Amino acid sequence: MPRSFRMTVVAAFFLLATIPVLAQSPQQFANDATRYMALGDSIAAGYKAMPVTNGYTFRLYQDAVFDTIPHTLFNAAAVPGATSADVLQYQVPQAVKRFAFGGFNPKYITLTVGGDDLLAILAFVEGNPDASENEIIAFAQTKLAEYAANLQTILNELTTELPDAKIFVSNQYDLPEIQAVFPVTGRIVGLFNGIVQQVTNEFSSSTNNVYLVDVHAAFLGRNNLIEGQRAQVSIFEVHPTNVGQRVIEQAFADVIAANK
């Protein structure tokens, strides 16, 4: 073997020896590892956050809100475009799957859902420019009643099958740019948030494991939290900016800290 080749091999060996080995922490496999599951729609999935790991659910994990990162298992089950019916039909069965049969068995669950239910109402408003406010509200109430039933069933199944899990449910922030064009939007968001509060209060009083996260209040009076507030961006781009995702994270973190 040529001397120059031997020297190259030796140098490579020592170089590799100096690189730290990033082994996965065995704490994640401990029986008492904290298990956090995120359910919901595009907001919970971090859709359009840059990068996606700036989404609030990822930040809750990364900032060790539930437990230290090496002792936490995070299951990001939220899906962009998911309505409350989708969460009920597809995500809840995964959440409540028996641990003995490969289920996750979460200790903490966050839930953000309803934005896509509201978009159906907005589509009605856009498609019926001559509709009166009373007609719009009548249509909205039908859709909101469906949402209320879905949310109630979601929480009933989660609390029944996972009685020890703590569930944190967010409401909807205002959409001032859309409201400027369609003033009825503010009233509809108010009705929606009233449903979220009523349903979560019912379960909070009966199970003591369901908590409302008031994202609506956290967004009030603040700018640059929604993509549609940016210059040259459509007002119908309703996803949070990275800053908005951090505000959502903090709203959740405050409630979680008080109820861990």
C-alpha positions in Angstrom: 0.0 0.0 0.0 1.5 3.4 -1.0 2.6 5.6 1.9 0.4 8.5 0.7 -2.7 6.2 0.6 -2.0 4.9 4.1 -1.7 8.5 5.4 -5.1 9.4 3.8 -6.8 6.4 5.4 -5.3 7.3 8.8 -6.4 10.9 8.5 -9.9 9.9 7.5 -10.1 7.6 10.5 -9.1 10.4 12.9 -11.5 12.8 11.2 -14.4 10.5 11.7 -13.5 9.8 15.3 -13.8 13.5 16.1 -17.4 13.8 14.7 -19.9 13.5 17.5 -22.3 10.5 17.4 -25.9 11.8 17.5 -27.5 8.8 19.0 -31.2 8.9 19.8 -32.0 9.2 23.5 -33.2 6.0 25.1 -35.5 8.2 27.2 -38.0 8.3 24.3 -38.5 4.6 24.6 -39.0 4.7 28.3 -42.4 3.4 29.6 -43.1 6.8 31.1 -42.2 8.9 28.1 -44.6 11.7 27.6 -46.8 11.2 24.5 -48.2 14.3 22.7 -50.6 14.1 19.7 -51.6 17.0 17.5 -55.0 16.7 15.8 -56.7 19.1 13.4 -56.4 21.0 10.2 -53.8 23.0 8.3 -53.1 25.4 11.1 -52.2 22.4 13.4 -50.2 20.8 10.6 -48.1 23.9 10.2 -49.2 24.4 6.6 -47.5 27.4 5.0 -45.2 28.0 8.0 -41.7 28.4 6.8 -40.4 25.8 7.4 -43.3 23.7 8.5 -41.6 23.0 11.9 -42.4 26.6 12.8 -46.0 25.5 13.1 -47.4 25.8 16.7 -47.6 22.0 17.3 -44.0 21.5 16.3 -43.0 24.5 18.4 -44.8 23.1 21.5 -42.7 19.9 21.1 -39.4 21.7 20.3 -39.8 24.2 23.2 -40.4 21.3 25.6 -43.8 22.6 26.7 -45.0 19.1 27.7 -41.7 17.5 28.7 -38.1 17.6 27.8 -37.5 16.7 24.1 -35.5 13.5 24.9 -38.5 12.3 27.0 -41.3 13.2 24.6 -42.9 11.3 21.7 -44.6 13.6 19.3 -47.3 12.4 16.9 -48.3 15.0 14.3 -51.6 13.7 13.0 -53.2 17.0 11.8 -53.9 17.2 8.0 -54.3 20.3 5.8 -57.9 20.7 4.6 -59.4 18.6 7.4 -62.9 19.6 8.5 -64.4 18.6 11.8 -66.0 15.7 10.0 -62.6 14.5 8.7 -61.1 14.7 12.2 -63.9 12.7 13.6 -63.8 10.1 10.9 -60.1 9.6 10.4 -58.0 11.2 13.1 -60.0 10.3 16.2 -59.9 6.5 15.5 -56.1 6.8 15.3 -55.9 8.7 18.6 -58.1 6.2 20.5 -56.6 3.0 19.0 -55.7 0.6 21.8 -52.1 0.8 22.9 -51.9 -3.0 22.9 -52.8 -3.0 19.2 -50.2 -0.3 18.2 -52.1 2.8 19.3 -50.2 5.9 20.4 -51.9 6.4 23.8 -51.4 10.2 24.1 -51.1 11.9 27.4 -51.7 15.3 25.8 -53.8 16.2 22.8 -54.1 19.6 21.0 -56.9 20.2 18.6 -57.4 23.1 16.1 -60.3 22.4 13.7 -63.1 24.4 12.2 -61.4 26.7 9.8 -62.3 24.5 6.8 -65.9 24.3 8.1 -66.0 28.1 8.1 -64.7 28.2 4.5 -67.9 26.5 3.4 -69.8 29.4 4.7 -67.5 31.9 3.1 -67.9 30.0 -0.2 -71.7 30.5 0.2 -71.2 34.2 0.8 -69.0 34.6 -2.3 -71.3 32.5 -4.5 -74.5 34.4 -3.4 -73.6 38.1 -3.6 -77.3 39.1 -3.4 -78.0 37.1 -0.2 -79.2 39.1 2.8 -77.4 38.9 6.1 -80.3 36.9 7.5 -80.0 34.4 4.7 -76.2 34.1 5.2 -76.7 33.6 9.0 -79.3 31.0 8.4 -77.0 29.0 6.2 -74.1 29.6 8.6 -76.2 28.3 11.5 -76.8 25.1 9.7 -73.1 24.5 9.1 -72.2 25.6 12.6 -74.8 23.1 14.0 -73.0 20.4 12.1 -69.7 21.6 13.4 -71.0 21.6 17.0 -72.2 18.1 16.7 -68.9 16.9 15.3 -66.9 18.7 18.0 -69.1 17.2 20.7 -68.6 13.7 19.3 -64.9 14.2 18.9 -64.4 15.2 22.5 -66.8 12.5 23.7 -64.9 9.8 22.0 -61.5 11.1 23.1 -62.5 11.6 26.7 -64.3 8.2 26.8 -61.5 6.2 25.3 -58.6 8.2 26.7 -59.9 9.3 30.1 -56.5 10.3 31.4 -55.5 12.4 28.4 -55.6 16.2 28.7 -57.1 17.9 25.6 -56.5 21.5 24.6 -58.9 23.0 22.0 -58.4 26.3 20.3 -61.0 28.7 18.9 -60.8 30.9 15.8 -59.0 34.2 15.4 -60.7 37.1 13.6 -60.2 37.7 9.9 -60.3 41.5 9.7 -59.3 41.8 6.0 -62.2 39.5 5.0 -64.5 41.2 7.5 -63.8 44.5 5.8 -65.3 43.1 2.5 -67.9 40.8 4.1 -68.9 42.4 7.5 -71.0 39.3 8.4 -67.7 37.4 8.8 -67.2 38.9 12.3 -70.6 37.7 13.4 -70.0 34.2 12.1 -66.6 33.9 13.8 -68.3 35.0 17.0 -71.0 32.3 16.7 -68.3 29.8 16.0 -66.3 30.7 19.0 -69.4 30.6 21.1 -69.9 27.0 20.1 -66.3 26.1 20.9 -66.6 27.6 24.3 -70.0 26.0 25.1 -68.8 22.5 24.0 -65.5 22.7 25.8 -67.1 24.0 29.0 -69.5 21.0 29.0 -66.6 18.6 28.9 -64.4 20.6 31.2 -67.1 20.5 33.9 -67.8 16.8 33.5 -64.3 15.4 32.8 -61.9 18.2 34.0 -59.6 17.2 31.2 -60.7 19.5 28.4 -59.4 23.1 28.2 -60.2 26.0 25.9 -57.3 27.9 24.4 -58.4 31.4 23.5 -56.4 32.1 20.3 -59.0 34.7 19.3 -58.1 36.9 22.3 -54.3 36.4 21.6 -54.7 37.7 18.1 -56.9 40.8 18.9 -55.3 44.1 18.0 -52.2 42.6 16.5 -50.9 42.8 12.9 -48.9 40.5 10.7 -50.2 37.4 12.3 -52.2 36.2 9.2 -50.8 35.8 5.7 -53.7 37.8 4.2 -52.5 40.9 6.1 -49.3 41.0 4.1 -48.9 43.3 1.1 -49.7 41.8 -2.2 -51.2 38.6 -0.6 -54.8 37.7 -1.1 -57.1 38.5 1.8 -58.4 35.0 1.6 -55.0 33.6 2.6 -56.1 32.9 6.2 -53.2 30.8 7.4 -51.0 32.2 10.2 -47.6 33.7 9.5 -44.6 32.3 11.4 -45.3 35.1 14.0 -48.9 34.1 14.1 -47.9 30.5 14.8 -45.7 31.6 17.7 -48.6 33.6 19.1 -50.8 30.4 18.9 -48.0 28.4 20.5 -47.9 30.8 23.4 -51.6 30.8 23.9 -51.5 27.0 24.1 -48.4 27.0 26.3 -50.0 29.3 28.9 -53.0 27.0 29.3 -50.9 23.8 29.2 -48.6 25.2 31.9 -51.6 25.9 34.2 -53.1 22.5 33.7 -50.3 19.9 33.4 
